[in-house]
Amino acid sequence: MKCLVVDDEPLAQQVIEDFVRRVPFLEFAGKCSSAMEAIEIMQQMPVDLLFLDINMPVLTGMDLMASLPFKPLFILTTAYSEYALESYALNATDYLLKPIPFERFLTAVNKAFEIYTLRNQVKTSHAGNQEEAFSSHIFVRADYQTVRINLDDIQYIEGLKDYVKIHLAGRKSVMTLQTMKNMVELLPRQQFIRIHKSFIINLNRINAIERNRVIIEDNRIPVGDGYKDEFLKK
């Protein structure tokens, strides 16, 4: 992944650059001191991952991400904890508080690399055949392993804060550090649909629908008011 460091503190830039150069799957693409410089660089060169400070002159890191039509993955690096909630609203991959330990940095970039890999998996499938744009499986990180999950085995997916729990046939489940939004993007829309802020279901696994609930085996899953019309239409 090509990485760009955006921070108005030279020392912070150097620390993150050193960290990036230690990780085999990261490629250091440059560093700059303002959001405006970052925009100029990204217009000339594709960037996969931004390490982005929040408090910068003229345009903040938050403003930068909100303004980009096509967003790279980004990890916020800041000395202030009060922006954490807003960062998740912008779908930040992670939020690192300075001074940043290398172990915490590594956790964040492993998460970013997983998302990056899954996105590329989807893009490759789309390039092959538009009708079968998705593979028959996905890979997720769980218990320090990359685990293959067959899509047909997924019954439903449950959102649990920063994690999702993938419920599989045979009463098995897999927990992975992921967002519901990213899961929706990764899964084929003809087979999966989000029916609640905390639930995505496999349409092929539905046994029955009763009022505002979907029954999959012996599990009764709620249908949120904001998702009901789209679900019933589907």
N, C-alpha and C positions, 0 to 999 in steps of 0.2 A: 504494500500500500504506500502510495506517495503521500508524504506528510508535510504540512506547512505549519510553522509555529508563528502565531500572531500574538505578540506581547510587547508592551512598551517598556518593559524592564529588561535590560541586556543580560543581567544575571539569570533571570528566569528563562530567557531564550536559550542561554547556554546549557542550563541544567536539562531542559527538555531535549535539546539537540543531542546531548551526551546520552540520554536515556534511549532516544530513538536509534542511535547508532549501535546500541547494544543488542537490539532485537532483530533477529534475522528476517522476519517478514515485513519490516518497516523500511522504507526508503526515505532518507531525508531530502526534501525537495527545496528547502529554503526557509528563511525566517524574515519577519518584517515587524515594524513597530506600530502599525495602525491598521484599522479595518479598510481604509481607502487603499493602502498599499496592497492589502490582501486581495481586494477586488481586482486590481490591475494585474496582479500575478496570475489569478485564476482565469482571467480573460485570455491569457497567453499560454497557459499550461493547465491540463487537468490535474486536480488534486483529489485524492480519495479521503483524506482525513485531516481535519484541522485541530490543532491544539490552540484553544482560543481563550485569551484573557477577557474579562468582562469590562472592567473599568479602563477605558482608553479614551483619548481625546477625540473630539468631533463626533465619532460614531462608536458606540459601545459594541462589545461582542454580541450582545443580545440583538441589537439593532441590525447588525450585519446578517445574522442568521435569518431574522425575520424578513429581510429584504431580498434574499437570494431566491430566484425562482426554482433553481435546481440545486438542492442542498447536498453537499458532501457529508459524510459522517463527521461529527465534531465532538470533541471532549473539552469541556470548560475547565480552565485552570485559573483559580482565583484565591484570594486570601479571605473572601467574604462568604459566609455560609447562607446568608439570607436570600440568595438568588436561586437556591436549589429547586424550589417548587416551580418557578418560572422556567427554569432550564428544561424540566421534564415536559412542560407544556409545549416547548419548541422541539421536543423529541431529541434532546441531547443524548449521546451514547453514554456519557458518564460525567461526573462532576468531581474534580479533584481539588482539594484544599491545599494551598501552599503553607509550609514547605512540603513538597510531594515526595514520599518515600518511593524508592524504585519498585518495591513489592506492590504498592497500590497502583502505580503506573502500569505495571505489567498486567494486573487484573483488568484494568480499563482497556488496554489495547488488545488483549485477548478477546474481550467482548466485542470490540470494534471489528476485529478480524473475522469473527464468526458471522457477524451481520454482513460484512463485505463479501464473504465467501458465498453465503446464501443468496445474496442479491445477484451475484454473477451467475450462480446456478440457474436462477430464474431467467436471466437475460439470455443465456446460452440455449435454454429450452425454447424460448420464444423465437430465436433465430432459426431453429430447426424446423418447427412446424407450428403455425399459428393455432391450429385446432387442438393440438396437444402440446400447449405451451409449457406445461409443467411436467416434471418427471413423476414417476410413480412413487417417489420417496423424497424425504428431506433428511438433512443431517443437522443435529443439534449437539451442543456441549452439555454434558451431564456427568457429574462425579468424575471430573478430570479426564473424561473421554469424549470423543466425537462419536455420537450414536446415530445409526441409520434407523429411520422410522418410516415404514410403509404407510402411505396415505390412507389406504383402505383399512388399516388397522386402527386408525384414529376414530374414537367415538365422539369425543368433544374435548375442547381445550378451555381451561379455567385460568383466569387472570388472578394472580396473587401478588399485588404490589409490583416489585421489580422482576418477579418471576412469572412463568406460566407453567401450569401443570397439564401435561398432555395425557389424557385418559385413553388407554388402549384396550382392545378386545382382550378378554381373559383376565379382567380386573387388574391389569398392570397399569403403571403410570410412570412418566418421566418428568422430572423437574428441570427446567433450564432457565438461565438468566436471559430474559427476553421480554419484549413488550407485546401487548396485544396488537398494536398497530402494525408492527413488523410481521407478526404471524399472519395477519390478514393479507398483507402484500405477498407473502411467500406461498400461500395456499391457493389452489385453483378455485376460482369463483363459481364454476359450475358444480363443484362438489361441496364447498364449505361456505358458510355464511355466519356473520356475527349477529346474534340475536339478543345480546345484552352487553353492557359495558364489561362484564366479566366472563362472557361465554361465547365461544365459537363452536359450531356444531358441524358434524359430517352429515349432510342431507341424506346420504345413503344408509345411515344408521338409525334413522327415525323409525320408531315402532308405532307411535301415535301422537296426536296433538290434542290437548284438552285445555280449553279456555286459554289461559296465558302461560301454558307450560308445554314443553316438548318432552316426550318420554323416549329415552334411549336405554334399552334393557330395563333395569329397575330404577333408573335415575330420572328424576323430574327436574328439568332445567327451566328456569324462568325466561320468559320473553319480555324484554324491556319495552315500554311504551314507544320509545323513539325508534325501535327497530321492527315493530310489529307489522306495519304496512308492507315494508320491503320483504320481510320474511314470508308473509302470506301470499304476496304476489309471486315470489319465487316458487 
